[in-house]
Amino acid sequence: MLSKSQPSPERVPSPEEQEWAGPEALCPGWLEDEAPDGEVPGDSGDPDCATHAYERLQSALCQEGLPPTLDCSAEPRTGFGPLDMTVCILGSSTPFLPVLLEGGTRCPGAMVLCLSPTWASRVPSETSPGAWSLLLSRGVSFKVGGHSALETFVPPRRANYVTGTFAPGDPESGWVGELARDLDCPTGGSVPLAHRLEDTLVARWVLAARANLPVPPTLAFVLGTRGDLPAEPVAPGVRLVRLEDPHGQQSLVQEEVGAFLGGTAMEPYGQVVVRPAGWRWWGTGTRSTHRKEEGAAVAQAVGARLRGLTEEDSVLLEAMVPTARLPAPPPRSPAPRLPMALRICTLVCRSWGDRPQLCQVACAVGRAESPVRHGAALPQGLDSSLQQWGVVAPSQRQALATRLREATEAAMAALLATEAELSPQQRGGTRAHTDILGEHGAGDTAGARGHPAVLSAVSPSPSPGVDFLLACVDESLELVALATNSQRCLETCALAEAMGRGVGEPRGDLPRLLAEAMLHRAQCHLVEGKDILLIGAGGVSKSFVWEAARDYGLRIHLVESDPEHFAAGLVQTFLPYDSREHRRDEEHAERVLELLRSRGLRPHACLSYWDDCVVLAALVCQGLGLRGPAPAAVRVAKQKSRTHRHLQRCRRGRPPPAAFAVPCRRLQSHGDVERAASAVPFPAVAKLEFGAGAVGVRLVENAGQCHAHAARLWRDLRDDADHPGIGLGWGNAMLLMEYVPGTEHDVDLVVFEGRLLGAWVSDNGPTRVPAFLETAACLPSCLPADRQAQLVRAALECCRACGLRDGVFNVELKLGPAGPRLLEINPRMGGFYLRDWIREVYGPDLLLAAVLVALGVPPVLPARPAARTHLAGVMCLGSEHGEILAGGGGMEALRELHGRGLVRLNRLFEEPEGAGEYEEPLLSVACSGATLAEACERLLGLCQGLGIDSPRYPVEHFLSHFK
């Protein structure tokens, strides 16, 4: 038996080291003692750092049942160009391995792990003065099936996105922080941001003032010269006192302490904590606890801490908030129950559209009298933890889970907003932002003995964390925000997922969500500075293109028929060229190519968002040798009768594309009407062959009605000057199509090399027969998943059958009892509000996806898209609502509500376009809700209040189909 004085063969870790320990703390040395399965590469430049990290990687791969890393470094990889994507992870693989593996599956070879500072170098940026580009000469890349390879890159590979282990206390944080400083590409975190996040005072001010989260009453003392806080921070529950001389202002300190202890904010609490705060103090556990009545002792403790105060630190006096006393289930044994604490670890990432998204939750349980250390207990789920704590009702547990999600996402949003106000130096670079937020609880101002529950949040390596306490306020449970931290929550959540797989649980979403977020940021950087040739500017409804191009850093070269178009001053190069007579598009394409040669322009991609110009864009793409749909395929899709005739000949497949086609005939004369009437059953739909916006579309009951409608249309709509933008540049031929009963839907597709990358289904409300102008819409679809899948598959097969294999396409279909039937294919991005709505509900941007496809890069899109909200919208017409919107102040009210985020307003035209049966919608107005019913209820109330709803325009009827 060893004596107590006998030295241990292993050094006992300090409290700080225990705090930083990951899952390996459960069994010290379990990673280090594993023999690596792959050969350990030599690295004379940094043997200890790279070799040890490589061994840990091999051990982790082995435990996952994956093959060892293949050493391919003897044969350098070459050929990386400006369109090759590189996501670089600097430092340890431990917290990021699931993300690296997932990213390797989604984009093989794009995820690269850099284990040593000798594997990378910094060079002055060619695009951003004062910034640096990170070049990788060596790295471990990840591929499909969990395969990895150690590779050298000649010439060095340029990073498009960088993150790593920035947290102080991590052995790699020094060189990781230096390599990631002031980069010209998006950077997920930095050392300065990690320091900010670990400063309890800064974090508490952000959480209270910016996230509107309740925090414990706090009195903070700082030096007067400290400049990383507002001069007069207004934050509920937080008072800041600036001291010019901490040693000579004892009377001020005593006065502030007395006022704080006797104030109304402290009335519910009986104990306080005095502790130093700042990133240097995080995890040390240095603090003292006092009863509120011990004013002199509290003041003395504060004074003692002030003696060592530095500019980066603060001294906090804060209330010890008692945790909620929940009724616990009866114990199974008569032994007394020990007071326990519950820690909740949540991981939130900056997802699509820079919105916070909760990725995963894991909990740990420990003794209430001391903080639950990270990695010191096996994680468990939130729902079972709450049941264990006596929260029996499922509705109450769900409500707590929802509130936790809202609180963590609000904290993330507040941190992002605050970071945006910092200078590049304060952030660690212009492009440095926090992309992952993990939340944990260490019980700094909670955990008094006898209190059973502490709910808090824990943070991953390059990210902040927010502590929460579940308190009881006015007889109800409330989450109180304590602080932010920077830790290793990625490992905790990865461990929880691995444990779940061990008992047959399906894989979680965490690695996928984080990999998608990183790859998406890398693709945004990839398109920066690219020259994009855009054919056709469109009208007001396409105004978002110019703003998006600026945000993505695209250099737009615009070919437009209107020499006075408002977009002329918003693009890099404006090329006025009249291409309105689209029956001569081959000739126009040659002229456009000559224009480009004369200007010395060599675009990286060419595309069109404007319906009239899709064929011309395809011809120009072909002439430039750029990626895009073949002109023949676009012609088939553009001409509606030709689309259906082509599909009727496509009889391979189960079912074949012919199953989705509808009988139709082309109409160029009244003789064609007679012949079509004998082949197409009535009632039928008569419309323009190349039309857009449902202009001139009409239900006809017999041949006589068809003759009359054709006569009016051929008389009124002769060429583009009669009604611009509806396809009259192709002529005014019509078609007669069988009427298809059922509900109408839009399917927006992203297709790359014939492979479906993304699809979104929206529903349309009933039209005002006999016209077919759109009235209302909703997203996501009300349909069951299997019916949506039918629509997506039909849309994809129709596009493939027509030869549309690369691009973003909008397909209109009807869904009846027997399945989907095609109405038409629009070989371009969906119009009207669709791009805006899909971004709002799901996050991805169809415009960016179209640019990436045109560049030859498969866009990274959500593998399992989840709706963040529900949208219901209604179209407004000049004939029905012009007077209300203009004279009645309706438009000003809508703009004001749109600016406050209460409605989504999409202007389609500045002025009413067309009249009578040729009218087009003026604008779309939509409301959101947690459910579709809530969105519809809000929209109906808005329309009734503004007078948009009327007996002639029954909005309630239009929305009644969305069930």
Protein Blocks (a to p, Z undefined) as FASTA:
>chain_A
ZZfklccfbdcddfklmmmpcfklmmghklmmpccfbdcdddfklmmlmmmmmmmmmmmm
mmnopacdddfklmccehiafkbccdddehjfklmmmmmmmmmmmmghkaccdfbfklpc
cdddfklghiacdddfbdcdddehhiacddddddddddfbdcddfbghiaklmmmmmmmg
oiabdceddfklmmmmmmmklmmmmmmmmnopacddddddddfklckbcfblcdehiacd
ddfblmlmmmmmmmmmmmmmmmmklmmpcbdcdddedjklgonlpacdddfklmmlmmmm
mmmmmmmpcfkbccddddddddddddddddfbfbdcddddddddddddddehhiacdfbd
cdddddfkbccdehiaccddfklmmmmnopablklmmmmmmmmmmmmmmmmmmmmmmmmm
pcfklnopaklccfbdcdddehlmgoiehiabdcdddddfkbccdddddddeehiacddd
fbdcdddfklmmmmmmmmmmmnopacdfklmmmmmmmmmmmmmmmmgopacddehjbjmk
lmmmmmmmmmnopacddddfblkbfklmmcfbdcdddfkbmmlmmmmmmmmmmmmmmnop
acfbdcdfbfklmmmmmmmmmmnopacddfklmmmmmpmmlmmmmmmmmmgdjddfklmp
ccddddfbfklmmmmmmmmccddddddfkbghhioiacdfbfklmmmmmmmmmmmmmblm
loghiopmnojadcdddddeddddddddddeehiafbdcdddddddddfbfcdfbdcddd
fbdfklmmmmmmmmmmmmmmnopabdcddddddddfkopcdfbdcdbddehjlmmmmmmm
nopafklmmmmmmnopacdddfbacdfbdcddddddfklmmmmmmmnommmmmmmmmmno
paccddfbfbdgdehjlbccfbdcddddfbfklmmmmmmmmmmmnomacfklcfklmmmm
mZZ
